[in-house]
């Protein structure tokens, strides 16, 4: 099970934990970034183009987006 799959299955619990301060708020931003990347992949774009488009959408550099994707796709 990947980190992103775990979050998707427990999203309500994660949102509550973020709200009360147990989880970092930036986790929601990471979920949004990975979801946008996944959207571009499902459109049929290549991985590198999807990373570039996601970085442009969130005004970040590509390396940061790559790091977030790597984290979300890692095994728990």
C-alpha positions as CSV (number, residue, x, y, z in Angstrom):
1,X,0.0,0.0,0.0
2,X,1.4,3.4,-1.0
3,X,1.3,6.5,1.2
4,X,-1.3,8.1,-1.2
5,X,-3.6,5.0,-1.1
6,X,-3.5,5.1,2.7
7,X,-4.4,8.7,2.7
8,X,-7.3,8.2,0.3
9,X,-8.7,5.4,2.4
10,X,-8.5,7.5,5.6
11,X,-9.1,11.0,4.3
12,X,-11.7,12.0,6.9
13,X,-9.4,10.9,9.7
14,X,-6.5,12.7,8.1
15,X,-8.5,15.9,7.7
16,X,-9.5,15.8,11.4
17,X,-6.0,15.1,12.5
18,X,-4.8,18.1,10.5
19,X,-7.5,20.3,11.9
20,X,-6.5,19.5,15.5
21,X,-2.8,19.8,14.8
22,X,-1.6,16.2,14.9
23,X,-0.6,16.1,11.2
24,X,1.1,18.9,9.3
25,X,-1.1,21.2,7.2
26,X,1.3,20.9,4.3
27,X,0.0,17.3,3.8
28,X,-3.1,18.6,2.2
29,X,-1.0,20.6,-0.2
30,X,0.9,17.5,-1.1
31,X,-2.3,15.6,-1.7
32,X,-3.4,18.3,-4.1
33,X,-0.1,18.3,-5.9
34,X,-0.1,14.5,-6.3
35,X,-3.7,14.5,-7.4
36,X,-3.0,17.1,-10.1
37,X,0.0,15.0,-11.3
38,X,-2.1,11.9,-11.4
39,X,-4.7,13.8,-13.5
40,X,-2.1,14.7,-16.1
41,X,-0.8,11.1,-16.2
42,X,-4.3,9.9,-16.8
43,X,-4.6,12.3,-19.7
44,X,-1.8,10.4,-21.3
45,X,1.0,12.8,-20.8
46,X,4.5,11.6,-20.1
47,X,5.8,11.6,-16.6
48,X,8.3,14.4,-17.1
49,X,5.7,16.6,-18.8
50,X,3.2,15.9,-16.1
51,X,5.7,17.0,-13.4
52,X,6.5,20.2,-15.3
53,X,2.8,21.0,-15.7
54,X,2.1,20.3,-12.1
55,X,5.0,22.5,-11.0
56,X,3.7,25.3,-13.2
57,X,0.2,25.0,-11.8
58,X,1.5,25.3,-8.2
59,X,4.3,27.8,-8.9
60,X,7.0,25.4,-7.6
61,X,10.1,24.0,-9.0
62,X,10.1,20.5,-10.6
63,X,12.4,19.0,-8.0
64,X,9.9,19.8,-5.2
65,X,7.1,18.2,-7.2
66,X,9.3,15.1,-7.9
67,X,10.0,14.8,-4.2
68,X,6.3,14.9,-3.3
69,X,5.5,12.4,-5.9
70,X,8.2,10.1,-4.8
71,X,7.0,10.4,-1.2
72,X,3.3,9.7,-2.1
73,X,4.3,6.6,-4.2
74,X,6.5,5.1,-1.5
75,X,5.4,2.0,0.4
76,X,4.2,2.4,4.0
